[in-house]
Amino acid sequence: MTKDEQLTFLRLPVKLRGTYVTWLMGYNPYFLMSRETYYRHRQDLLSKYGIDIAHRV
């Protein structure tokens, strides 16, 4: 993780950190959680932090 990614990680709520790290590692979180959780996390990350987990890193 770069320093910027580490700072972003620390600023995220605990419930979104796992999704963020999974996405950073190159995995698609869509296949690792329920559909509802994926879209809720995607919306939170995109609207509050500008991170779109629908697109690869």
C-alpha distance matrix in Angstrom:
0.0 3.8 6.5 8.0 5.8 6.2 9.7 10.3 9.6 12.0 14.4 14.8 17.8 17.4 19.0 16.4 13.2 13.8 14.6 11.5 9.2 11.9 11.9 8.3 9.3 12.3 14.9 17.5 17.8 21.4 22.5 21.0 22.8 26.1 26.8 27.6 24.4 22.3 24.2 24.2 20.4 20.2 22.8 21.2 17.7 19.6 22.3 20.6 17.1 17.6 15.3 17.3 16.2 19.3 17.8 15.4 12.1
3.8 0.0 3.8 5.4 5.1 6.2 8.7 9.9 10.4 12.4 14.4 15.5 18.9 19.1 21.0 18.1 15.3 16.6 17.0 13.5 12.1 15.0 14.3 10.6 12.3 14.8 17.7 19.9 20.4 23.8 25.2 24.0 25.6 28.7 29.0 29.6 26.5 24.3 25.8 25.7 22.0 21.4 23.6 21.9 18.3 19.7 22.2 20.3 16.7 17.0 15.3 17.7 17.5 20.5 18.6 16.5 12.8
6.5 3.8 0.0 3.8 5.4 5.0 6.2 8.6 9.7 10.6 12.5 14.4 17.8 18.4 20.8 18.3 15.4 17.5 18.2 14.7 13.7 17.1 16.6 13.3 15.3 17.9 20.5 22.4 22.4 25.9 27.5 26.0 27.2 30.1 30.5 30.6 27.4 25.6 26.9 26.2 22.5 22.3 24.0 21.9 18.5 20.0 21.9 19.6 16.1 17.1 16.0 19.0 19.2 22.5 20.9 19.3 15.7
8.0 5.4 3.8 0.0 3.8 5.4 5.1 6.2 8.5 10.0 10.7 12.5 16.2 17.4 19.4 16.5 14.3 16.7 16.8 13.1 13.1 16.3 15.2 12.3 15.1 17.2 19.6 21.0 20.9 24.1 26.2 25.0 25.8 28.4 28.4 28.4 25.3 23.4 24.3 23.6 20.1 19.5 20.9 18.9 15.5 16.7 18.4 16.2 12.6 13.4 12.7 15.9 16.6 19.9 18.4 17.3 13.9
5.8 5.1 5.4 3.8 0.0 3.8 5.4 5.0 6.0 8.7 9.9 10.7 14.2 14.9 16.6 13.6 11.1 13.1 13.2 9.5 9.3 12.6 11.6 8.8 11.6 13.9 16.1 17.6 17.4 20.6 22.6 21.2 22.2 25.0 25.2 25.3 22.2 20.2 21.5 21.0 17.3 16.9 18.8 16.9 13.4 15.1 17.3 15.4 11.8 12.6 11.0 13.8 13.8 17.3 16.1 14.8 11.6
6.2 6.2 5.0 5.4 3.8 0.0 3.8 5.4 5.0 6.3 8.7 10.1 13.2 13.5 15.9 13.6 10.6 12.9 14.0 10.7 9.9 13.6 13.6 10.9 13.1 16.1 17.9 19.6 18.9 22.4 24.1 22.2 23.0 25.9 26.6 26.5 23.1 21.7 23.2 22.2 18.5 18.9 20.7 18.2 15.2 17.4 19.3 16.8 13.6 15.3 13.8 16.8 16.5 20.1 19.4 18.0 15.0
9.7 8.7 6.2 5.1 5.4 3.8 0.0 3.8 5.3 5.2 6.3 8.8 12.2 13.4 16.0 13.8 11.5 14.5 15.4 12.1 12.3 16.0 15.7 13.5 16.2 18.8 20.5 21.7 20.7 23.9 26.0 24.2 24.5 27.0 27.4 26.9 23.6 22.4 23.3 22.0 18.5 18.8 20.0 17.2 14.4 16.5 17.7 14.8 11.8 13.9 13.4 16.9 17.3 21.0 20.4 19.7 16.8
10.3 9.9 8.6 6.2 5.0 5.4 3.8 0.0 3.8 5.5 5.1 6.4 10.1 11.8 13.6 10.9 9.3 12.4 12.6 9.2 10.4 13.9 13.1 11.5 14.7 16.8 18.2 18.8 17.7 20.7 23.1 21.5 21.5 23.9 24.0 23.4 20.3 18.9 19.7 18.4 14.9 15.1 16.2 13.6 10.7 12.8 14.2 11.5 8.3 10.5 9.8 13.3 13.9 17.5 17.3 17.0 14.5
9.6 10.4 9.7 8.5 6.0 5.0 5.3 3.8 0.0 3.8 5.5 5.4 8.5 9.0 11.1 8.8 6.2 9.3 10.3 7.4 7.9 11.5 11.8 10.4 13.0 15.6 16.5 17.5 16.0 19.2 21.2 19.1 19.2 21.8 22.5 22.1 18.6 17.6 19.0 17.6 14.0 14.9 16.5 13.8 11.1 14.0 15.7 13.1 10.5 12.9 11.3 14.2 13.8 17.6 17.8 17.2 14.9
12.0 12.4 10.6 10.0 8.7 6.3 5.2 5.5 3.8 0.0 3.8 5.5 7.9 8.6 11.7 10.5 8.2 11.5 13.2 10.8 11.2 14.8 15.4 14.1 16.5 19.3 20.1 21.0 19.2 22.4 24.3 21.9 21.7 24.2 25.1 24.2 20.6 20.2 21.5 19.5 16.2 17.5 18.6 15.4 13.4 16.4 17.3 14.1 12.1 15.1 14.2 17.4 17.3 21.1 21.4 20.9 18.6
14.4 14.4 12.5 10.7 9.9 8.7 6.3 5.1 5.5 3.8 0.0 3.8 6.6 9.0 11.5 10.0 9.1 12.8 13.6 11.4 12.9 16.2 16.2 15.4 18.3 20.5 21.2 21.5 19.6 22.3 24.7 22.6 22.0 23.9 24.4 23.1 19.8 19.4 20.0 17.8 14.8 16.0 16.4 13.0 11.3 14.0 14.3 10.9 9.2 12.7 12.6 16.0 16.6 20.3 20.8 21.0 19.0
14.8 15.5 14.4 12.5 10.7 10.1 8.8 6.4 5.4 5.5 3.8 0.0 3.8 6.3 8.1 6.3 6.1 9.9 10.4 8.7 10.8 13.7 13.8 13.8 16.6 18.6 18.7 18.6 16.3 18.9 21.3 19.2 18.3 20.2 20.7 19.3 16.0 15.7 16.5 14.3 11.2 12.8 13.4 10.0 8.6 11.9 12.5 9.5 8.3 11.7 11.0 13.9 14.0 17.6 18.7 19.1 17.6
17.8 18.9 17.8 16.2 14.2 13.2 12.2 10.1 8.5 7.9 6.6 3.8 0.0 3.8 5.5 5.6 6.6 9.8 10.8 10.4 12.5 14.8 15.5 16.2 18.6 20.5 20.0 19.6 16.8 19.0 21.3 18.8 17.4 18.9 19.7 17.9 14.6 15.2 16.1 13.3 10.7 13.3 13.6 10.0 9.9 13.5 13.7 10.9 10.9 14.3 13.6 16.0 15.7 19.1 20.8 21.4 20.4
17.4 19.1 18.4 17.4 14.9 13.5 13.4 11.8 9.0 8.6 9.0 6.3 3.8 0.0 3.8 5.5 5.3 7.7 9.7 10.2 11.3 13.4 15.0 15.8 17.5 19.7 18.8 18.9 15.8 18.4 20.0 17.1 15.8 17.7 19.2 17.8 14.2 15.1 16.8 14.2 11.5 14.5 15.6 12.4 12.2 15.9 16.7 14.3 13.9 17.0 15.6 17.6 16.5 19.9 21.6 21.8 20.8
19.0 21.0 20.8 19.4 16.6 15.9 16.0 13.6 11.1 11.7 11.5 8.1 5.5 3.8 0.0 3.8 5.8 7.0 8.0 9.7 11.4 12.5 14.0 15.6 17.2 18.9 17.4 16.8 13.4 15.4 17.2 14.4 12.5 14.1 15.6 14.1 10.4 11.7 13.5 10.9 8.6 12.0 13.2 10.5 10.9 14.6 15.5 13.8 13.9 16.6 14.9 16.1 14.8 17.8 20.0 20.6 20.3
16.4 18.1 18.3 16.5 13.6 13.6 13.8 10.9 8.8 10.5 10.0 6.3 5.6 5.5 3.8 0.0 3.8 5.7 5.4 6.2 8.8 10.1 10.8 12.4 14.5 15.9 14.8 14.2 11.2 13.5 15.7 13.4 12.1 14.0 14.9 13.8 10.2 10.2 11.8 9.8 6.5 9.2 10.8 8.3 7.6 11.4 12.9 11.4 10.9 13.2 11.2 12.5 11.2 14.5 16.5 17.0 16.6
13.2 15.3 15.4 14.3 11.1 10.6 11.5 9.3 6.2 8.2 9.1 6.1 6.6 5.3 5.8 3.8 0.0 3.8 5.4 5.1 6.2 8.5 9.8 10.5 12.3 14.5 13.9 14.3 11.7 14.8 16.5 13.9 13.6 16.2 17.4 16.9 13.2 12.8 14.9 13.4 9.9 11.9 14.0 11.6 9.9 13.5 15.4 13.5 12.0 14.3 12.0 13.7 12.1 15.7 17.0 16.7 15.7
13.8 16.6 17.5 16.7 13.1 12.9 14.5 12.4 9.3 11.5 12.8 9.9 9.8 7.7 7.0 5.7 3.8 0.0 3.8 5.4 5.2 6.0 8.5 9.8 10.6 12.7 11.4 12.0 9.3 12.6 13.6 10.7 10.8 13.9 15.6 15.7 12.1 11.5 14.4 13.6 10.2 12.3 15.1 13.4 11.9 15.2 17.6 16.3 14.9 16.6 13.7 14.5 12.0 15.2 16.6 16.0 15.5
14.6 17.0 18.2 16.8 13.2 14.0 15.4 12.6 10.3 13.2 13.6 10.4 10.8 9.7 8.0 5.4 5.4 3.8 0.0 3.8 5.6 5.1 6.2 8.6 10.0 11.0 9.5 9.1 6.3 9.4 11.2 9.1 9.1 11.9 12.9 13.3 9.9 8.4 11.2 11.0 7.5 8.9 12.0 11.1 9.4 12.4 15.1 14.5 13.2 14.2 11.0 11.2 8.5 11.5 13.2 13.1 13.2
11.5 13.5 14.7 13.1 9.5 10.7 12.1 9.2 7.4 10.8 11.4 8.7 10.4 10.2 9.7 6.2 5.1 5.4 3.8 0.0 3.8 5.5 5.2 6.2 8.7 10.1 10.0 10.3 8.6 11.9 13.9 12.3 12.7 15.4 15.9 16.2 13.0 11.1 13.1 12.9 9.1 9.5 12.4 11.1 8.3 11.1 14.0 13.1 10.9 11.8 8.6 9.7 7.7 11.3 12.1 11.7 10.8
9.2 12.1 13.7 13.1 9.3 9.9 12.3 10.4 7.9 11.2 12.9 10.8 12.5 11.3 11.4 8.8 6.2 5.2 5.6 3.8 0.0 3.8 5.3 4.9 6.2 8.8 9.0 10.6 9.6 13.3 14.4 12.4 13.7 17.0 18.0 18.8 15.4 13.7 16.2 16.2 12.5 13.1 16.2 14.9 12.1 14.8 17.8 16.7 14.1 15.1 11.8 12.8 10.4 13.7 13.9 12.5 11.1
11.9 15.0 17.1 16.3 12.6 13.6 16.0 13.9 11.5 14.8 16.2 13.7 14.8 13.4 12.5 10.1 8.5 6.0 5.1 5.5 3.8 0.0 3.8 5.5 5.2 6.7 5.7 7.3 6.4 10.3 10.9 9.1 11.0 14.5 15.6 17.0 14.0 11.9 14.8 15.5 12.2 12.6 16.1 15.6 13.2 15.5 18.8 18.4 16.2 16.5 12.9 12.8 9.5 12.1 12.7 11.1 10.8
11.9 14.3 16.6 15.2 11.6 13.6 15.7 13.1 11.8 15.4 16.2 13.8 15.5 15.0 14.0 10.8 9.8 8.5 6.2 5.2 5.3 3.8 0.0 3.8 5.4 5.3 5.3 6.0 6.2 9.6 11.1 10.5 12.2 15.2 15.3 16.8 14.2 11.3 13.6 14.8 11.5 10.7 14.3 14.3 11.4 13.0 16.6 16.6 14.2 13.8 10.0 9.5 6.3 8.9 9.0 7.6 7.5
8.3 10.6 13.3 12.3 8.8 10.9 13.5 11.5 10.4 14.1 15.4 13.8 16.2 15.8 15.6 12.4 10.5 9.8 8.6 6.2 4.9 5.5 3.8 0.0 3.8 5.3 7.4 9.3 10.0 13.4 14.7 13.9 15.8 18.9 19.1 20.4 17.7 15.0 17.0 17.9 14.3 13.5 16.8 16.3 12.9 14.5 17.9 17.5 14.4 14.1 10.6 11.0 8.8 11.6 10.6 8.3 6.4
9.3 12.3 15.3 15.1 11.6 13.1 16.2 14.7 13.0 16.5 18.3 16.6 18.6 17.5 17.2 14.5 12.3 10.6 10.0 8.7 6.2 5.2 5.4 3.8 0.0 3.8 5.8 9.0 10.2 13.6 13.9 13.0 15.7 19.1 19.8 21.5 18.8 16.2 18.8 19.9 16.5 16.1 19.6 19.2 16.2 17.9 21.4 21.0 18.1 17.8 14.2 14.2 11.4 13.6 12.6 9.8 8.4
12.3 14.8 17.9 17.2 13.9 16.1 18.8 16.8 15.6 19.3 20.5 18.6 20.5 19.7 18.9 15.9 14.5 12.7 11.0 10.1 8.8 6.7 5.3 5.3 3.8 0.0 3.8 6.6 9.1 11.8 12.2 12.4 15.2 18.3 18.4 20.6 18.5 15.4 17.7 19.5 16.5 15.3 18.9 19.3 16.3 17.4 21.1 21.4 18.6 17.7 14.0 13.0 10.0 11.2 10.0 6.8 6.7
14.9 17.7 20.5 19.6 16.1 17.9 20.5 18.2 16.5 20.1 21.2 18.7 20.0 18.8 17.4 14.8 13.9 11.4 9.5 10.0 9.0 5.7 5.3 7.4 5.8 3.8 0.0 3.8 6.1 8.7 8.5 8.7 11.8 14.9 15.3 17.8 15.7 12.8 15.6 17.5 14.8 14.1 17.9 18.5 16.0 17.4 21.0 21.5 19.3 18.6 14.8 13.3 9.8 10.6 10.7 8.5 9.6
17.5 19.9 22.4 21.0 17.6 19.6 21.7 18.8 17.5 21.0 21.5 18.6 19.6 18.9 16.8 14.2 14.3 12.0 9.1 10.3 10.6 7.3 6.0 9.3 9.0 6.6 3.8 0.0 3.8 5.4 6.1 7.4 9.8 12.3 12.1 14.7 13.1 9.9 12.3 14.8 12.6 11.5 15.2 16.4 14.5 15.4 19.0 20.0 18.3 17.4 13.7 11.5 7.8 7.8 8.9 8.0 10.3
17.8 20.4 22.4 20.9 17.4 18.9 20.7 17.7 16.0 19.2 19.6 16.3 16.8 15.8 13.4 11.2 11.7 9.3 6.3 8.6 9.6 6.4 6.2 10.0 10.2 9.1 6.1 3.8 0.0 3.8 5.4 5.1 6.5 9.3 9.6 11.7 9.7 6.8 10.0 11.8 9.6 9.5 13.2 14.0 12.6 14.2 17.4 18.2 17.0 16.7 13.2 11.4 7.7 8.7 10.8 10.7 12.4
21.4 23.8 25.9 24.1 20.6 22.4 23.9 20.7 19.2 22.4 22.3 18.9 19.0 18.4 15.4 13.5 14.8 12.6 9.4 11.9 13.3 10.3 9.6 13.4 13.6 11.8 8.7 5.4 3.8 0.0 3.8 5.6 6.1 7.4 6.7 9.6 8.8 5.7 8.3 11.1 10.1 9.5 12.9 14.6 13.9 14.9 17.9 19.3 18.6 18.0 14.8 12.3 8.9 8.4 11.3 12.0 14.6
22.5 25.2 27.5 26.2 22.6 24.1 26.0 23.1 21.2 24.3 24.7 21.3 21.3 20.0 17.2 15.7 16.5 13.6 11.2 13.9 14.4 10.9 11.1 14.7 13.9 12.2 8.5 6.1 5.4 3.8 0.0 3.8 5.9 7.8 8.3 11.7 10.9 8.7 11.7 14.2 13.3 13.2 16.6 18.0 17.3 18.5 21.5 22.8 21.9 21.4 18.0 15.7 12.1 11.6 13.9 13.9 16.4
21.0 24.0 26.0 25.0 21.2 22.2 24.2 21.5 19.1 21.9 22.6 19.2 18.8 17.1 14.4 13.4 13.9 10.7 9.1 12.3 12.4 9.1 10.5 13.9 13.0 12.4 8.7 7.4 5.1 5.6 3.8 0.0 3.8 7.1 9.1 11.6 9.8 8.5 12.2 13.7 12.3 13.2 16.6 17.3 16.6 18.6 21.4 22.1 21.2 21.4 18.0 16.3 12.7 13.3 15.6 15.3 17.0
22.8 25.6 27.2 25.8 22.2 23.0 24.5 21.5 19.2 21.7 22.0 18.3 17.4 15.8 12.5 12.1 13.6 10.8 9.1 12.7 13.7 11.0 12.2 15.8 15.7 15.2 11.8 9.8 6.5 6.1 5.9 3.8 0.0 3.7 6.4 8.3 6.4 6.2 9.8 10.9 10.2 11.8 14.6 15.3 15.4 17.5 19.8 20.5 20.3 20.8 17.8 16.2 13.0 13.7 16.6 17.1 18.9
26.1 28.7 30.1 28.4 25.0 25.9 27.0 23.9 21.8 24.2 23.9 20.2 18.9 17.7 14.1 14.0 16.2 13.9 11.9 15.4 17.0 14.5 15.2 18.9 19.1 18.3 14.9 12.3 9.3 7.4 7.8 7.1 3.7 0.0 3.8 5.5 5.3 6.2 8.8 10.0 10.6 12.1 14.3 15.4 16.3 18.1 20.0 21.1 21.5 21.8 19.2 17.4 14.7 14.7 18.1 19.2 21.3
26.8 29.0 30.5 28.4 25.2 26.6 27.4 24.0 22.5 25.1 24.4 20.7 19.7 19.2 15.6 14.9 17.4 15.6 12.9 15.9 18.0 15.6 15.3 19.1 19.8 18.4 15.3 12.1 9.6 6.7 8.3 9.1 6.4 3.8 0.0 3.8 5.5 5.1 6.3 8.6 10.0 10.5 12.3 14.3 15.3 16.3 18.2 19.9 20.5 20.3 18.0 15.6 13.3 12.6 16.3 18.0 20.5
27.6 29.6 30.6 28.4 25.3 26.5 26.9 23.4 22.1 24.2 23.1 19.3 17.9 17.8 14.1 13.8 16.9 15.7 13.3 16.2 18.8 17.0 16.8 20.4 21.5 20.6 17.8 14.7 11.7 9.6 11.7 11.6 8.3 5.5 3.8 0.0 3.8 5.5 5.4 6.1 8.6 9.9 10.7 12.3 14.2 15.3 16.5 18.1 19.3 19.6 17.8 15.9 14.2 14.1 17.9 19.9 22.1
24.4 26.5 27.4 25.3 22.2 23.1 23.6 20.3 18.6 20.6 19.8 16.0 14.6 14.2 10.4 10.2 13.2 12.1 9.9 13.0 15.4 14.0 14.2 17.7 18.8 18.5 15.7 13.1 9.7 8.8 10.9 9.8 6.4 5.3 5.5 3.8 0.0 3.8 5.5 5.1 6.0 8.4 9.8 10.5 12.0 13.9 15.3 16.2 17.1 17.8 15.8 14.5 12.5 13.4 16.9 18.5 20.2
22.3 24.3 25.6 23.4 20.2 21.7 22.4 18.9 17.6 20.2 19.4 15.7 15.2 15.1 11.7 10.2 12.8 11.5 8.4 11.1 13.7 11.9 11.3 15.0 16.2 15.4 12.8 9.9 6.8 5.7 8.7 8.5 6.2 6.2 5.1 5.5 3.8 0.0 3.8 5.5 5.2 6.0 8.6 10.0 10.4 11.9 14.1 15.4 15.6 15.7 13.2 11.4 9.1 9.6 13.2 14.8 16.8
24.2 25.8 26.9 24.3 21.5 23.2 23.3 19.7 19.0 21.5 20.0 16.5 16.1 16.8 13.5 11.8 14.9 14.4 11.2 13.1 16.2 14.8 13.6 17.0 18.8 17.7 15.6 12.3 10.0 8.3 11.7 12.2 9.8 8.8 6.3 5.4 5.5 3.8 0.0 3.8 5.4 4.9 6.0 8.5 9.8 10.3 11.9 13.9 14.8 14.5 12.8 10.7 9.6 9.5 13.2 15.7 17.8
24.2 25.7 26.2 23.6 21.0 22.2 22.0 18.4 17.6 19.5 17.8 14.3 13.3 14.2 10.9 9.8 13.4 13.6 11.0 12.9 16.2 15.5 14.8 17.9 19.9 19.5 17.5 14.8 11.8 11.1 14.2 13.7 10.9 10.0 8.6 6.1 5.1 5.5 3.8 0.0 3.8 5.5 5.2 6.2 8.6 10.0 10.7 12.0 13.5 14.1 12.9 11.9 11.3 12.2 15.7 18.0 19.4
20.4 22.0 22.5 20.1 17.3 18.5 18.5 14.9 14.0 16.2 14.8 11.2 10.7 11.5 8.6 6.5 9.9 10.2 7.5 9.1 12.5 12.2 11.5 14.3 16.5 16.5 14.8 12.6 9.6 10.1 13.3 12.3 10.2 10.6 10.0 8.6 6.0 5.2 5.4 3.8 0.0 3.8 5.4 5.1 6.0 8.4 10.0 10.5 11.1 12.0 10.2 9.7 8.7 10.7 13.7 15.5 16.5
20.2 21.4 22.3 19.5 16.9 18.9 18.8 15.1 14.9 17.5 16.0 12.8 13.3 14.5 12.0 9.2 11.9 12.3 8.9 9.5 13.1 12.6 10.7 13.5 16.1 15.3 14.1 11.5 9.5 9.5 13.2 13.2 11.8 12.1 10.5 9.9 8.4 6.0 4.9 5.5 3.8 0.0 3.8 5.5 5.2 5.9 8.4 10.0 10.2 9.9 7.9 6.5 6.1 7.5 10.6 12.9 14.2
22.8 23.6 24.0 20.9 18.8 20.7 20.0 16.2 16.5 18.6 16.4 13.4 13.6 15.6 13.2 10.8 14.0 15.1 12.0 12.4 16.2 16.1 14.3 16.8 19.6 18.9 17.9 15.2 13.2 12.9 16.6 16.6 14.6 14.3 12.3 10.7 9.8 8.6 6.0 5.2 5.4 3.8 0.0 3.8 5.6 5.2 5.9 8.2 9.7 9.6 9.1 8.3 9.3 10.2 13.1 16.0 17.1
21.2 21.9 21.9 18.9 16.9 18.2 17.2 13.6 13.8 15.4 13.0 10.0 10.0 12.4 10.5 8.3 11.6 13.4 11.1 11.1 14.9 15.6 14.3 16.3 19.2 19.3 18.5 16.4 14.0 14.6 18.0 17.3 15.3 15.4 14.3 12.3 10.5 10.0 8.5 6.2 5.1 5.5 3.8 0.0 3.8 5.5 5.5 5.8 7.6 9.0 8.8 9.5 10.4 12.5 15.0 17.3 17.6
17.7 18.3 18.5 15.5 13.4 15.2 14.4 10.7 11.1 13.4 11.3 8.6 9.9 12.2 10.9 7.6 9.9 11.9 9.4 8.3 12.1 13.2 11.4 12.9 16.2 16.3 16.0 14.5 12.6 13.9 17.3 16.6 15.4 16.3 15.3 14.2 12.0 10.4 9.8 8.6 6.0 5.2 5.6 3.8 0.0 3.8 5.8 5.6 5.2 6.3 5.2 6.7 7.8 10.6 12.3 14.2 14.2
19.6 19.7 20.0 16.7 15.1 17.4 16.5 12.8 14.0 16.4 14.0 11.9 13.5 15.9 14.6 11.4 13.5 15.2 12.4 11.1 14.8 15.5 13.0 14.5 17.9 17.4 17.4 15.4 14.2 14.9 18.5 18.6 17.5 18.1 16.3 15.3 13.9 11.9 10.3 10.0 8.4 5.9 5.2 5.5 3.8 0.0 3.8 5.8 5.6 4.4 4.7 5.2 7.9 9.6 11.1 13.7 14.0
22.3 22.2 21.9 18.4 17.3 19.3 17.7 14.2 15.7 17.3 14.3 12.5 13.7 16.7 15.5 12.9 15.4 17.6 15.1 14.0 17.8 18.8 16.6 17.9 21.4 21.1 21.0 19.0 17.4 17.9 21.5 21.4 19.8 20.0 18.2 16.5 15.3 14.1 11.9 10.7 10.0 8.4 5.9 5.5 5.8 3.8 0.0 3.8 6.0 5.9 7.9 8.9 11.6 13.1 14.8 17.5 17.7
20.6 20.3 19.6 16.2 15.4 16.8 14.8 11.5 13.1 14.1 10.9 9.5 10.9 14.3 13.8 11.4 13.5 16.3 14.5 13.1 16.7 18.4 16.6 17.5 21.0 21.4 21.5 20.0 18.2 19.3 22.8 22.1 20.5 21.1 19.9 18.1 16.2 15.4 13.9 12.0 10.5 10.0 8.2 5.8 5.6 5.8 3.8 0.0 3.8 6.1 8.2 10.5 12.9 15.2 16.6 18.7 18.2
17.1 16.7 16.1 12.6 11.8 13.6 11.8 8.3 10.5 12.1 9.2 8.3 10.9 13.9 13.9 10.9 12.0 14.9 13.2 10.9 14.1 16.2 14.2 14.4 18.1 18.6 19.3 18.3 17.0 18.6 21.9 21.2 20.3 21.5 20.5 19.3 17.1 15.6 14.8 13.5 11.1 10.2 9.7 7.6 5.2 5.6 6.0 3.8 0.0 3.8 5.5 8.8 11.1 13.9 14.6 16.2 15.1
17.6 17.0 17.1 13.4 12.6 15.3 13.9 10.5 12.9 15.1 12.7 11.7 14.3 17.0 16.6 13.2 14.3 16.6 14.2 11.8 15.1 16.5 13.8 14.1 17.8 17.7 18.6 17.4 16.7 18.0 21.4 21.4 20.8 21.8 20.3 19.6 17.8 15.7 14.5 14.1 12.0 9.9 9.6 9.0 6.3 4.4 5.9 6.1 3.8 0.0 3.8 6.5 9.7 11.8 11.9 13.9 13.1
15.3 15.3 16.0 12.7 11.0 13.8 13.4 9.8 11.3 14.2 12.6 11.0 13.6 15.6 14.9 11.2 12.0 13.7 11.0 8.6 11.8 12.9 10.0 10.6 14.2 14.0 14.8 13.7 13.2 14.8 18.0 18.0 17.8 19.2 18.0 17.8 15.8 13.2 12.8 12.9 10.2 7.9 9.1 8.8 5.2 4.7 7.9 8.2 5.5 3.8 0.0 3.8 6.2 9.0 9.1 10.7 10.0
17.3 17.7 19.0 15.9 13.8 16.8 16.9 13.3 14.2 17.4 16.0 13.9 16.0 17.6 16.1 12.5 13.7 14.5 11.2 9.7 12.8 12.8 9.5 11.0 14.2 13.0 13.3 11.5 11.4 12.3 15.7 16.3 16.2 17.4 15.6 15.9 14.5 11.4 10.7 11.9 9.7 6.5 8.3 9.5 6.7 5.2 8.9 10.5 8.8 6.5 3.8 0.0 3.8 5.4 6.0 8.6 9.3
16.2 17.5 19.2 16.6 13.8 16.5 17.3 13.9 13.8 17.3 16.6 14.0 15.7 16.5 14.8 11.2 12.1 12.0 8.5 7.7 10.4 9.5 6.3 8.8 11.4 10.0 9.8 7.8 7.7 8.9 12.1 12.7 13.0 14.7 13.3 14.2 12.5 9.1 9.6 11.3 8.7 6.1 9.3 10.4 7.8 7.9 11.6 12.9 11.1 9.7 6.2 3.8 0.0 3.8 5.3 7.0 8.3
19.3 20.5 22.5 19.9 17.3 20.1 21.0 17.5 17.6 21.1 20.3 17.6 19.1 19.9 17.8 14.5 15.7 15.2 11.5 11.3 13.7 12.1 8.9 11.6 13.6 11.2 10.6 7.8 8.7 8.4 11.6 13.3 13.7 14.7 12.6 14.1 13.4 9.6 9.5 12.2 10.7 7.5 10.2 12.5 10.6 9.6 13.1 15.2 13.9 11.8 9.0 5.4 3.8 0.0 3.8 6.7 9.5
17.8 18.6 20.9 18.4 16.1 19.4 20.4 17.3 17.8 21.4 20.8 18.7 20.8 21.6 20.0 16.5 17.0 16.6 13.2 12.1 13.9 12.7 9.0 10.6 12.6 10.0 10.7 8.9 10.8 11.3 13.9 15.6 16.6 18.1 16.3 17.9 16.9 13.2 13.2 15.7 13.7 10.6 13.1 15.0 12.3 11.1 14.8 16.6 14.6 11.9 9.1 6.0 5.3 3.8 0.0 3.8 6.6
15.4 16.5 19.3 17.3 14.8 18.0 19.7 17.0 17.2 20.9 21.0 19.1 21.4 21.8 20.6 17.0 16.7 16.0 13.1 11.7 12.5 11.1 7.6 8.3 9.8 6.8 8.5 8.0 10.7 12.0 13.9 15.3 17.1 19.2 18.0 19.9 18.5 14.8 15.7 18.0 15.5 12.9 16.0 17.3 14.2 13.7 17.5 18.7 16.2 13.9 10.7 8.6 7.0 6.7 3.8 0.0 3.8
12.1 12.8 15.7 13.9 11.6 15.0 16.8 14.5 14.9 18.6 19.0 17.6 20.4 20.8 20.3 16.6 15.7 15.5 13.2 10.8 11.1 10.8 7.5 6.4 8.4 6.7 9.6 10.3 12.4 14.6 16.4 17.0 18.9 21.3 20.5 22.1 20.2 16.8 17.8 19.4 16.5 14.2 17.1 17.6 14.2 14.0 17.7 18.2 15.1 13.1 10.0 9.3 8.3 9.5 6.6 3.8 0.0
